[in-house]
């Protein structure tokens, strides 16, 4: 799930063949919403019932979303830089 402009779907996804890496890609521009909570629900619906917040991790650079994701029983890691991100993943056994 990403908050991005329509060019992400039209150019970036095909250019980098992201559809071969990710089972589901939800871009906010495609759904006319920047509410990630709503977009997460769409992603879980598309992935399938066997997945939920509990089995998921959010990696997010904005401060707002990680706490909300954790309120839904997901794991979340706020990205600020590579070193801090890798340290947190290792220290907290997030992955």
N, C-alpha and C positions, 0 to 999 in steps of 0.2 A: 504494500500500500504506500503510495507516494502522493504528496501534494505537488503537482507539477502542471505545466502548461500542456496544451494539446500536442505540441511538437515532440514531447516525450514519447507519446504513443505513436505518432506518425513517423518520427525520424530515429530517435534514440533506440527504442525497442528493436525495430528491424535491423538497424545498422550494427548493433552489438549482439543481435540474435538472443536477446534476453528471454524470449519465449522458450528457448531451449534449456535455459538454466532454471527458470522459475515456473512452477506449475500454474500459478495465477499471478497476474500483474493487475493491480487496481490503481489507476491514475485518477486523481481527483477531477481533472478536466473532463474525463469521459463521463463522469457522474454528476457534474455540475455541483460539487460539494467539496468543501475543504474541512469538513468535520470527520476527522479520522475515525472516531468511534463508529459513525455510520458506515464508513468505508471498510472498517475491520469486519463488521457484520456481513457485508457483501462478500468479502474475501472468504470468510468461513463458510458461507453458503456455497460458494463456488468450489472450494476445496473438498468439502464433504463433511458429513456429520461426525466422522471419526476424529476430527481435529477441532480444537477449541482454544480458548485463551490459555487454559492450563498446560497445553502441550506446546505453547508458542513463546517466542521471545521477540520483543520489540527493540530495535536499535534505532534510536531517534536523536536527532541533534537539537530539536526544540525542547524547551523545558516543560512545556505544558502536558505533553502526551504520555510520558512514562508512568507517572503516578496514576493516571486514569486507566492505563492498560493493566497496571498491577491491581487496581480496584476490581478489575474483571477477572482476577486470578491468573493473569499472565505474568511472565518475567519480563523485565524491561531494563535496558541499559542506555543511559544517556550518553551519546557520543559527543565528546569535546575535542579529542585528538587521538591519534593512533596509540600512543604510549599508554595513556590513561584507560582507553578502551580495552586494550589487551590485558593490562593489569587487572582491571575489574573482572573481566571474563575468567581469568585464571584464579584470582583470589576468591571469588564468590561461586565458582563452579557453575556459572550460568549456562555454559554449553555442555 
